């Protein structure tokens, strides 16, 4: 039953990713678009991939001097859960800057690289759109 749910979930996410890629072509990268997908090859291990459709993110990340070692994976997972909850809330309320729902579970063990990249995307989004997703978090 669990394997079936994972398979169906992976299929739905994959279809979502493809449909986003087709529908979003004409949007000129104006809004936040993310996808988190399961890339498992073997049933025993789960791997996830974060896909960021915003063309400015990679340049932004490489042009800043962030230190990865200042964060732990558990911190990133905790803060990302808060960010994702707010992101999805805004998405469901119709915020035009946010064009995708993020399926991020606090019960899954995501690796450090995925958590770091997702966290940095939220920082990029806040800076680019001059919006604070989480109040009372340092800038």
Residue pairs with C-beta under 8 A, 6 or more apart in sequence:
3 43
6 38
6 40
6 46
9 38
9 103
10 37
10 38
10 40
13 35
13 36
13 37
13 38
13 103
14 37
16 35
17 35
17 37
17 51
20 33
20 35
20 53
20 99
20 100
21 53
24 33
24 53
24 99
27 99
29 53
29 54
29 55
29 56
31 96
31 97
31 98
31 99
32 54
32 87
32 97
32 98
32 99
32 100
32 121
32 125
32 129
33 52
33 53
33 54
33 99
33 100
34 50
34 51
34 52
34 53
34 100
34 102
34 118
34 121
35 50
35 51
35 53
35 100
35 102
36 48
36 49
36 50
36 51
36 102
36 103
36 104
36 114
36 118
37 48
37 49
37 51
38 46
38 47
38 48
39 47
39 48
39 49
40 46
40 47
41 47
46 108
46 109
47 111
48 108
48 110
48 111
48 114
49 114
50 114
50 117
50 118
50 121
52 58
52 117
52 121
53 100
54 121
54 124
54 125
56 124
56 128
57 121
57 124
60 124
60 127
60 128
61 117
61 120
61 124
66 120
68 112
68 116
71 116
71 119
73 110
73 111
73 112
73 115
76 112
76 115
76 116
76 118
76 119
77 106
77 110
77 115
79 119
79 134
79 137
80 104
80 110
80 115
80 118
80 119
80 122
81 104
81 106
82 134
83 118
83 119
83 122
83 133
83 134
84 102
84 104
84 118
86 133
86 134
87 98
87 102
87 122
87 133
88 101
88 102
90 97
90 98
90 133
91 98
91 99
91 100
91 101
92 101
97 125
97 129
97 131
104 110
104 118
122 133
125 131
125 133
126 132
126 133
